[in-house]
Amino acid sequence: MTNSASRTASLPRLTSDSVLIFDLDNTLYPAACDLFSQVSDLIGQYVRDTLKLEPDAAYRVQKDYFHRYGTTLRGLMTEHDIDPADYLAKVHDIDLSVVDPAPDLAQALDDLPGRKLIFTNASRGHAERVMGRLGIADRFETIFDIVDADYIPKPQQQPYDRLLARDGVDPTRAIYFEDMAKNLLPAKDMGMTTVWVNTDIEWAQNGSDDPRIDHHTTDIVDFLRNLATTS
């Protein structure tokens, strides 16, 4: 039995002109790895150290900036003019041993025609380390990270516009894979086919009932294998 499902009649047919765009965290590796909790703890430490706050106060600031600005980083840049490079280096200094190599994912990517890109709210360095751990780094043409987005996070429109312009992507030829449902909605409005990778994480569910999500899956390798059969 497949763990993949569709909300439309059929999967798109891929060609050499297709573009597959993937979010990174909790999309290309299992959410059970829980890398985000490591990052969140380091963000809290950064807020405590930088703003000289007690843990409870730092936590409130961390979450307030996340909700108001889309990322804690954006809030710290706006409110405190912090160095984003220093922040990104420190909060992504995490243990990746919990991420297993993914040869099945690598093979599934190999079996699909078209270009393959990473589109992440994290840093390029973090993406490269995770992709290296998974064993899929050489399957992707490029990475579009938070620095490329001028530190403006998904789902704000600007990162999507910048990605398409920088990498010459025709959105009508693109499929976008993402674990945070709300991040798929601007992509669909631009003409992309959207695939929600459902991890059952509560904060990733926002927007999941929106009709702009074309397909959903709990198993990205299974979905990619099904997609290959249409191509």
N, C-alpha and C positions, 0 to 999 in steps of 0.2 A: 504494500500500500504506500502510495506517495504521501509525503508531508507537504507537498506543494498544492496550491490552489489558485484558481484564476477567477477574476470578477468579470472578465470579458470572454468572448466566445473562443478565442484561440491565442496561442502564443505568437509573437511576431516572428517573421522569417528573417534570419540574419544573412548578411552578405559581407563582402570585404569592405563595403562602405559604411557598415554599421559601427556605432561607437557604444561601448559598454562602460558606464561610469559607476564606480563603486565607492560608497562610503567605506571607512576602514573599521573603526572600533565597533565591536558587537555586530558587525556585518560579515566580515571575512574571517572572524574567529568566534567561537561560542561565547555568549554573554556570561556563561558560568565561570569563565576565566576571571571575571570581575576585576579587570584592570582599572576600571573607573574608580573603584573604591581606593585603590592606591593613589591615583591621581588626585582624587578629592582630598585625601588626607594631606598630600603634599601642598595642595592649594591652600588648605587651612593653615598649614605651617607657614607658608609664604605670607599669608595675610597677617598672621600673628607677629612674625618677625619684622615685616615691613612697616606695619602700622602700630607696632608696640601695643598689642591688645591681648587681653586675657582670652583663653580658648572660647568661652561662650560668646563673647562679643565678636571675636573674629569669625565664628561660625555664622552669626547673624549677618555680618557684612558680606561674607562669601555668598550666602544664599540671596541676599538682597541684590547684590550686583548681578548675580546670575539671572535673576528674574527680570531686572530692569534693563539690563544691557545685552542679554543673550549669552554672555560669558563673564565670569569673574574677571578675566583679563581685561576685557573692554571697560568694565567698571573701574578697575584700578588705573588704567591708562587715562580715563576721562577725569576721575576724581583726584588722582594722586600723581599723575605723570610718571608712572613707573616705566622701567626699561622692559619692553616686551620680550626681548631676546633672553634676558636674565630669567624672567618668569618662566618662559617656555622650557628653558634648559633644566630648571629646578623641578618643575611639576611633572615632567616626563622622565625623571630619573627613577624608573620603576623596575621591578623584578619581572622579567618576561619568561621566566622558567615555567610559569603556569600555562603558557601557550605552547601547544604541541605542534610540531611540523604537520603540514596538511598536504600530503601527496595526492590525495583524492581531489582536493580543490585545485591543485596545480594541473592535474590531468584534465579536469573539467574545463578549466580556462583554456588549455591548449586546444581542446576540441571545438572551440567557438571561433568563428571568423570575426574579423573586424578589429578595430582599435580598442584598447582597454586602458582606462584612466582611473586614478584615485582622486577623490574629492572629499577632503576632511577638514573639520574644524580644529584638528590638532596640528602639530608642527611637522615639517618635512622629516626632521630627524627621527621623531617618534614613529612616523609612518614607515620609514626605511628600516628601522629596527624591528618593528612588528612584521613587516613583509619578509625580512630576512629570516626571522624566526619561523615563519610559516613555510618558507621555501618557495615564495612566489614572486620575489622582487623582479625577476627578469621577465615576468609575464606582462608587465605594465609599461606603457610608453612614457608616462609622466605622472607627477603628483601635483595637485593643486591644494595648497595648504592654507592655514589661517594667515600667514604672512602674505601670500599671493592675493588673498582677499582683503588686504589692507586692514586686517584684524576685525573685519566685520563678519560675524558668523552666519551660517545658515540658521534659519530659513529666510533671512533678509535677502532681498532681490539681488543686491550688488554682486555677491560672490558668484551667483549663477551666470550673470551677464559677463563677468570678467573671465570665467572659465571658458565659456563658449567663444568669446572673442580671442582669447589668448591661444587656444588650441584648435581654432577653426572647426568647431563642432556644429553640425546641422542638427538642431534639436529634434527634428522629425525623424532622424536616423538614429537617435540615441535611446538607450535603456538605462534607467537610473535605479540602483539598488541601495537601500537605506534602511537602518533599523529604527530611526526616529520618524514616525509616520508624517509628522507635520513638515519635515524637510522635503518630502516628496511633492508637496502641493505646488510650490513655485515651478518645479521642474515640469509638472504636467501642464500647467498654464502656458509654458513655453513650447509645448509640443512633444515632450519626451514621453515614452512609455515608462510607467512607474512600477517598481516591485518593492513591496514592504517585506522586510525580513523580521518577522515577529518573534521577539525574544521573551515575551511575557513580562518584560520590565515595565512597571507601571508608568514611569515618566516618559517612556517611549511610545505609549499608546495614543497620546493626544493627536487627534486627526485621523485615527485609523478607520473610522467609519465614513470618511469622506469619499464620495464616488470618484474623485480624481485619482485614487489608488487603483491601478489596473489589475495587479496581481499581488498575491501574498504567499509567503512560504515560511515554514519553520526550519527548513533545511536548504541552505543555499546551494550545496553541491547537487542535491537531488533536482532542484529547480534548473540549474545550469545544464545538467544532463538532459533533462526534458527539452530545454531550449535547443540543445544541439541536434535533437532529432527533427526539428523543424527546419533546419538550415541546410 
